[in-house]
Amino acid sequence: MKGIIIKVVAPIAIVLVGFGAVKLLEASKPQPEKKTEAIRPVSVYVERAKQSNVPLLVSTQGEVRARTEVALVAQVAGRIKSISSEFTEGGIVTSGIALISIEDTDYKLALSQAQAAVAAAEVELQEALATADVARKQLINPAKASPLALKKPQVAQARARLEAARASLSLAELNLARTQISLPFNGRVIEKSVDIGQYVTPGTSLGRAFSTNIVEVRVPLDDDELASLDLPIGFIADGKDPLIVNLSALVAGKMQYWQGELVRLDASVDSQTRSVYGQVEVRSPYDENVSQNNMPLAVGLYVKAEIQGRKINNATVIPRDALRAGNNVFVIDSEERLDIRQVKVAHSSPTMAIIDSGVQPDERVIVSSIRNPIPGMRISALENSPANTVKKNDKKKNEKTDTKAVAIAGGLE
């Protein structure tokens, strides 16, 4: 029995002794030195926050529309005998020039009849006055005579007939004048609805036209934009200190520019958009010198409008590309490390942002994108980035990476 135990235990003991010897040798073997690789700093483009007096610029948009647009309607019946060459769609209309002429023979005859009726009524009145004078002289005591004896009713009737005849004459003159249809302003024709030979009646639509003296652009303004302009709802310009509005649009493959004035704000807030609409006026929009390229500000154009608002003194200004999602800004601290800060924005535009708090003047803010930004990571700053390095469309890319950065920063806080 003892021999069996020795046979079983001896091999196991030999294996254990050998395993222990191997471990002892490994433990006594000198370990290779571990090399710690230094984390390379991330290279980014930066710009410094600046302090300056900044006029706020409000950007909005709207459609150009005519301030005055009218429908031409016939006021008398008749056949159209002539149409001016100006009266065509898009045609230039001169104030007071007849655009449409309706046959006026009947109206000239009516005028002659009215003139004759006036003449007859005048004669009748003279006869009535003469008869009344004779009757008065024949009376012994005219002061006590009745009105009938003095022929006063006959005189009054003659006067009334004369007034009626004169009114008929005025109506005949007016109807004759209405055979010539014109506009009281210089303008452009929008629509022509009739042609030569067509018979029209009072109320027949002849066409539409608009005035080229003034056009308007109706622009929406939200609450922040009203604050930037520092204007109350219902504002009306007094003309002394006009609010200049720069308008622009892409026309014929080129950017065109015009200038107008903000003349008033609506007295109510739009219930759907929660905006207040402002009216921008541009005078003589079809004149040759209205723009640098002699391009008229045509009705129907959709334009961008920039309005200069109030000025903020000693404002902290950063590039718009430095403002990240959630109003966060990536700042490089004095130890060349990333500091993610949430800032309070007073105003922003496509090119810059004005910061109320969170960034100090002359601090370096990152304007390029960072992949997986982490607060405290080492940064290598490259100042004076070339203009083509940071693009406007990088904003979406920045927002994607910034979301992760904000989450990390929130966890550290």
TAQUI-V637006 format. One record per pair of residues at least 24 apart in sequence whose C-alpha atoms are under 10 Angstrom apart, sorted by the first residue. I is the first residue (numbers start at 1). GAP is how many residues later the second one is. If there is no record, write none. Layout:
I,GAP
I,GAP
This chain:
39,338
39,339
40,337
40,338
40,339
40,340
41,295
41,296
41,336
41,337
41,338
41,339
41,340
42,295
42,296
42,328
42,329
42,331
42,335
42,336
42,337
42,338
42,339
43,325
43,327
43,335
43,336
43,337
43,338
43,339
44,321
44,322
44,323
44,324
44,325
44,326
44,335
44,336
44,337
44,338
44,339
44,341
45,319
45,320
45,321
45,322
45,323
45,324
45,325
45,334
45,335
45,336
45,337
45,338
45,339
45,340
45,341
45,344
45,345
46,273
46,276
46,284
46,285
46,286
46,317
46,318
46,319
46,320
46,321
46,322
46,334
46,335
46,336
46,337
46,338
46,339
47,271
47,272
47,275
47,284
47,315
47,316
47,317
47,318
47,319
47,320
47,321
47,334
47,335
47,336
47,337
47,338
48,269
48,270
48,271
48,283
48,312
48,313
48,314
48,315
48,316
48,317
48,318
48,319
48,335
48,336
49,266
49,267
49,268
49,269
49,270
49,273
49,282
49,305
49,306
49,310
49,311
49,312
49,313
49,314
49,315
49,316
50,264
50,265
50,266
50,267
50,268
50,269
50,304
50,309
50,310
50,311
50,312
50,313
50,314
51,262
51,263
51,264
51,265
51,266
51,267
51,303
51,309
51,310
51,311
52,260
52,261
52,262
52,263
52,264
52,265
52,302
52,309
53,258
53,259
53,260
53,261
53,262
53,263
53,264
54,255
54,256
54,257
54,258
54,259
54,260
54,261
54,262
54,263
54,300
55,173
55,174
55,253
55,254
55,255
55,256
55,257
55,258
55,260
56,169
56,171
56,172
56,173
56,251
56,252
56,253
56,254
56,255
56,256
56,291
56,292
56,293
56,298
57,168
57,171
57,172
57,249
57,250
57,251
57,252
57,253
57,254
57,290
57,291
57,292
58,163
58,166
58,167
58,168
58,169
58,170
58,171
58,187
58,247
58,248
58,249
58,250
58,251
58,252
58,289
58,290
58,291
59,160
59,161
59,162
59,166
59,186
59,187
59,188
59,245
59,246
59,247
59,248
59,249
59,290
59,291
60,158
60,159
60,160
60,161
60,162
60,165
60,187
60,243
60,244
60,245
60,246
60,247
61,156
61,157
61,158
61,159
61,160
61,186
61,187
61,188
61,241
61,242
61,243
61,244
61,245
62,154
62,155
62,156
62,157
62,158
62,185
62,215
62,216
62,217
62,218
62,238
62,239
62,240
62,241
62,242
62,243
63,153
63,154
63,155
63,156
63,235
63,236
63,237
63,238
63,239
63,240
63,241
64,151
64,152
64,153
64,154
64,155
64,216
64,217
64,218
64,233
64,234
64,235
64,236
64,237
64,238
64,239
65,145
65,149
65,150
65,151
65,152
65,153
65,216
65,232
65,233
65,234
65,235
65,236
65,237
66,121
66,143
66,144
66,145
66,146
66,147
66,148
66,149
66,150
66,151
66,215
66,232
66,233
66,234
67,143
67,144
67,145
67,146
67,147
67,148
67,149
67,150
67,214
67,215
67,232
68,117
68,119
68,141
68,142
68,143
68,144
68,145
68,146
68,147
68,148
69,118
69,119
69,120
69,121
69,139
69,140
69,141
69,142
69,143
70,113
70,119
70,120
70,137
70,138
70,139
70,140
70,141
71,119
71,120
71,134
71,135
71,136
71,137
71,138
71,139
72,28
72,109
72,110
72,111
72,119
72,120
72,121
72,131
72,132
72,133
72,134
72,135
72,136
72,137
73,108
73,127
73,128
73,129
73,130
73,131
73,132
73,133
73,134
73,135
74,26
74,28
74,104
74,105
74,106
74,107
74,126
74,127
74,128
74,129
74,130
74,131
74,132
74,133
75,100
75,103
75,104
75,106
75,125
75,126
75,127
75,128
75,129
75,130
76,26
76,28
76,31
76,98
76,99
76,100
76,101
76,102
76,103
76,124
76,125
76,126
76,127
76,128
77,25
77,26
77,27
77,98
77,101
77,102
77,122
77,123
77,124
77,125
77,126
77,127
78,24
78,25
78,26
78,27
78,28
78,29
78,101
78,119
78,120
78,121
78,122
78,123
78,124
79,24
79,25
79,100
79,116
79,117
79,118
79,119
79,120
79,121
79,122
80,24
80,99
80,100
80,114
80,115
80,116
80,117
80,118
80,119
80,120
81,98
81,114
81,115
81,116
81,117
81,118
82,98
82,113
82,114
82,115
83,98
83,111
83,112
83,113
83,114
84,98
86,102
86,103
87,95
87,101
87,102
87,103
87,104
87,105
87,120
87,121
87,122
88,100
88,101
88,102
88,103
88,104
88,105
88,119
89,99
89,100
89,101
89,102
89,103
89,104
89,118
89,119
89,120
90,97
90,98
90,99
90,100
90,101
90,102
90,119
91,96
91,97
91,98
91,99
91,100
91,118
92,94
92,95
92,96
92,97
92,117
92,120
93,89
93,90
93,91
93,92
93,93
93,94
93,95
93,96
93,116
93,117
93,118
93,119
94,88
94,89
94,90
94,91
94,92
94,93
94,94
95,87
95,88
95,89
95,90
95,91
95,92
95,116
96,84
96,85
96,86
96,87
96,88
96,89
96,90
97,83
97,84
97,85
97,86
97,87
97,88
97,89
98,81
98,82
98,83
98,84
98,85
99,81
99,82
99,83
99,84
100,79
100,80
100,81
100,82
100,94
100,95
100,96
100,106
101,76
101,77
101,78
101,79
101,80
101,81
101,95
102,74
102,75
102,76
102,77
102,78
102,79
102,94
102,95
102,96
102,97
102,98
103,73
103,76
103,77
103,94
103,96
104,71
104,72
104,73
104,74
104,75
104,76
105,71
106,69
106,70
107,65
107,66
107,67
107,68
107,69
107,70
107,71
107,72
108,64
108,65
108,67
108,68
108,69
109,63
109,67
110,58
110,59
110,61
110,62
110,63
110,65
110,66
111,57
111,58
111,59
111,60
111,61
111,62
111,63
111,64
111,65
112,57
112,60
112,61
113,52
113,55
113,56
113,59
114,50
114,51
114,52
114,53
114,54
114,55
114,56
114,57
114,58
114,59
115,50
115,51
115,53
115,54
115,55
115,57
115,58
116,49
116,53
117,44
117,45
117,47
117,48
117,49
117,51
117,52
118,43
118,44
118,45
118,46
118,47
118,48
118,49
118,50
118,51
119,43
119,46
119,47
120,41
120,42
120,45
121,37
121,38
121,39
121,40
121,41
121,42
121,43
121,44
121,45
122,36
122,37
122,39
122,40
122,41
122,43
122,44
123,35
123,39
124,30
124,31
124,33
124,34
124,35
124,37
124,38
125,29
125,30
125,31
125,32
125,33
125,34
125,35
125,36
125,37
126,29
126,32
126,33
127,27
127,28
127,31
128,24
128,25
128,26
128,27
128,28
128,29
128,30
128,31
129,25
129,26
129,27
129,29
129,30
130,25
131,24
181,25
183,26
183,27
183,28
184,27
185,24
185,25
185,26
185,27
185,28
186,24
186,25
186,26
186,27
187,24
187,25
187,26
187,27
187,99
188,24
188,98
210,89
211,73
212,70
212,71
212,72
212,73
212,74
212,75
212,85
212,86
212,87
213,69
213,70
213,71
213,72
213,73
213,74
214,67
214,68
214,69
214,70
214,71
214,72
215,45
215,64
215,65
215,66
215,67
215,68
215,69
215,70
215,71
215,82
215,83
215,84
216,44
216,45
216,46
216,47
216,62
216,63
216,64
216,65
216,66
216,67
216,69
216,83
217,30
217,43
217,44
217,45
217,60
217,61
217,62
217,63
217,64
217,65
217,82
217,83
217,84
217,85
217,86
217,87
217,88
218,44
218,47
218,48
218,59
218,60
218,61
218,62
218,63
218,87
219,43
219,46
219,56
219,57
219,58
219,59
219,60
219,61
219,84
219,85
219,86
220,45
220,46
220,50
220,53
220,54
220,55
220,56
220,57
220,58
220,59
221,44
221,48
221,52
221,53
221,54
221,55
221,56
221,57
222,47
222,51
222,52
222,53
222,54
222,55
223,51
223,52
223,53
224,122
224,123
225,50
225,51
225,82
225,84
225,122
226,39
226,49
226,50
226,83
227,82
227,83
227,120
228,79
228,80
228,81
228,82
228,83
228,84
228,118
228,119
229,78
229,79
229,80
229,81
229,82
230,79
230,80
230,81
231,33
231,34
231,78
231,79
232,33
232,34
232,35
233,31
233,32
233,33
233,34
233,35
233,36
233,43
233,44
233,45
234,30
234,31
234,32
234,33
234,34
234,35
234,42
234,43
234,44
235,27
235,28
235,29
235,30
235,31
235,32
235,43
236,26
236,27
236,28
236,29
236,30
236,31
236,42
236,43
237,24
237,25
237,26
237,27
237,28
238,25
238,26
239,24
243,37
243,64
243,65
243,66
244,36
244,37
244,62
244,63
244,64
244,65
245,35
245,36
245,37
245,59
245,60
245,61
245,62
245,63
246,34
246,57
246,58
246,59
246,60
246,61
246,62
247,33
247,35
247,50
247,55
247,56
247,57
247,58
247,59
247,60
248,49
248,53
248,54
248,55
248,56
248,57
248,58
249,48
249,52
249,53
249,54
249,55
249,56
250,51
250,52
250,53
250,54
251,44
251,45
251,46
251,50
252,43
254,39
255,38
256,35
256,36
256,37
256,38
256,39
256,40
256,41
256,47
257,33
257,34
257,35
257,36
257,37
257,38
257,39
257,40
257,46
257,47
258,24
258,27
258,31
258,32
258,33
258,34
258,35
258,37
258,38
258,39
258,45
258,47
259,24
259,26
259,31
259,32
259,38
259,46
259,47
260,25
260,45
260,47
261,46
262,45
280,25
280,27
312,34
312,35
312,42
314,47
315,31
315,38
315,39
315,40
315,41
315,45
315,46
316,29
316,30
316,37
316,38
316,39
316,40
316,41
316,42
316,43
316,44
316,45
316,46
317,28
317,29
317,30
317,31
317,35
317,36
317,37
317,38
317,39
317,42
317,43
317,44
317,45
318,30
318,33
318,34
318,35
318,36
318,37
318,41
318,42
318,43
318,44
318,45
318,46
318,47
318,48
318,49
319,29
319,30
319,31
319,32
319,33
319,34
319,35
319,46
319,47
319,48
320,28
320,29
320,30
320,31
320,32
320,33
320,34
320,47
320,72
320,75
321,29
321,30
321,31
321,32
321,44
321,45
321,46
321,47
321,48
321,69
321,70
321,71
321,72
321,73
321,74
321,77
322,30
322,31
322,42
322,43
322,44
322,45
322,46
322,47
322,73
322,76
323,25
323,29
323,30
323,31
323,32
323,42
323,43
323,44
323,72
323,75
323,76
324,42
324,43
324,45
324,71
324,72
324,74
324,75
324,76
324,77
324,78
324,79
324,82
325,70
325,71
325,73
325,74
325,75
325,76
325,77
325,78
325,80
325,81
326,73
326,76
326,77
326,80
327,28
328,30
328,71
328,74
328,75
328,77
328,78
329,29
329,30
329,36
329,37
329,38
329,73
330,29
330,34
330,35
330,36
330,37
330,38
330,39
330,40
330,43
330,45
330,72
330,75
331,27
331,28
331,32
331,33
331,34
331,35
331,36
331,44
331,48
332,31
332,32
332,33
332,34
332,44
332,45
332,46
332,47
332,48
332,49
333,30
333,31
333,32
333,43
333,45
333,46
334,29
334,30
335,41
335,43
335,44
336,40
336,41
336,42
336,43
336,44
336,45
337,37
337,38
337,39
337,40
337,41
337,42
337,43
337,44
338,27
338,28
338,35
338,36
338,37
338,38
338,39
338,40
338,41
338,42
339,26
339,34
339,35
339,36
339,37
339,38
339,70
340,25
340,33
340,34
340,35
340,36
340,62
340,65
340,66
340,68
340,69
340,70
341,34
341,65
341,68
342,64
342,67
350,42
351,41
367,24
367,27
367,28
367,31
368,26
368,27
368,29
368,30
369,25
369,26
369,27
369,28
369,29
369,30
369,31
369,32
369,33
370,27
370,28
370,31
370,32
370,35
371,26
371,27
371,29
371,30
371,31
371,33
371,34
372,28
372,29
372,30
372,31
372,32
372,33
372,36
373,28
373,29
373,30
373,31
373,32
373,33
373,35
373,36
374,28
374,30
374,31
374,32
374,33
374,34
374,35
375,30
375,31
375,33
375,34
375,37
376,33
